[in-house]
């Protein structure tokens, strides 16, 4: 079974703090993704990575950065958290040969 | 504007009833996926449809891909409380595309 884990299920941070969200997958997938999920908007892609040290901007990259130093780990960084970044953050991984994405359980981030 | 329009966004029906969820776009997709997401979990893939006009069945769930590959539907027969969840459609644009485009989601509640 593919397993995608995220470092925290719930996180509360203050405005201006630097926030790290970690995602680890155990299936040697090349591709990894970070989404945010908001009611009525579905999932919106923030960043994705198709290889170690490679990253591509998604649809809403502003205010975020990412890091992929190892194949199994993809980190999302909020340099200076703001209240409009309060959301559910979902990480996913995908092997090269398919379109199927495997999702982690999500991190519900609240920025006060 | 949403590339994939999903309707309805909310649906609450009684156990035993039938329902259909729609996913529409003006864009052509190389394939389209349906995911289900339960509270506190990430989305899980239900099915992928690839060919225009394709119909796939998963027990009481029937998925159809439009002839022009711009739209899809999910029909549930004799809904049960276990079908409750958030249903998401997601389209792949172009062959080998790295990204999925998600609809807003349909929150389905089946009342006993």
Interface residues (C-beta under 8 A of the other chain):
Chain A: X4 X9 X31 X35 X40 X41 X42 X43 X44 X45 X48 X50 X56 X58 X90 X92 X99 X100 X101 X102 X103 X104 X105 X106
Chain B: X2 X4 X6 X9 X31 X33 X40 X41 X42 X43 X44 X45 X48 X88 X90 X92 X97 X98 X99 X100 X102 X103 X104 X105
